[in-house]
Amino acid sequence: MQVLQYNLALKKALAERKMRQQELAKKTGIPAAYISRVINGNMLLSRQRQALIAEVLDKDLIELFLE
């Protein structure tokens, strides 16, 4: 998956759950600024953080980030 698609996948998953970046940050412990940078294409997530986000968003890790 390209970085842009990776970012769009996260943004889409948040929209589907009607969840704001700040709420995701609170539930995952990942700083909101970091999540914002990921969505804007300035940072990438470690596999550990990908798994944590997928769990909070109730998504399969493969479907969310790796397809």
ChimeraX attribute file (.defattr): number of C-alpha atoms within 10 A of each C-alpha:
attribute: neighborCount
match mode: 1-to-1
recipient: residues
	/A:1	10
	/A:2	10
	/A:3	16
	/A:4	12
	/A:5	15
	/A:6	20
	/A:7	22
	/A:8	18
	/A:9	19
	/A:10	21
	/A:11	19
	/A:12	13
	/A:13	17
	/A:14	16
	/A:15	12
	/A:16	10
	/A:17	10
	/A:18	10
	/A:19	13
	/A:20	12
	/A:21	21
	/A:22	15
	/A:23	13
	/A:24	18
	/A:25	17
	/A:26	11
	/A:27	13
	/A:28	17
	/A:29	12
	/A:30	16
	/A:31	13
	/A:32	17
	/A:33	12
	/A:34	16
	/A:35	22
	/A:36	17
	/A:37	13
	/A:38	20
	/A:39	21
	/A:40	15
	/A:41	15
	/A:42	12
	/A:43	14
	/A:44	17
	/A:45	14
	/A:46	9
	/A:47	11
	/A:48	9
	/A:49	14
	/A:50	17
	/A:51	18
	/A:52	17
	/A:53	25
	/A:54	20
	/A:55	13
	/A:56	11
	/A:57	20
	/A:58	12
	/A:59	14
	/A:60	13
	/A:61	17
	/A:62	11
	/A:63	10
	/A:64	20
	/A:65	23
	/A:66	13
	/A:67	11
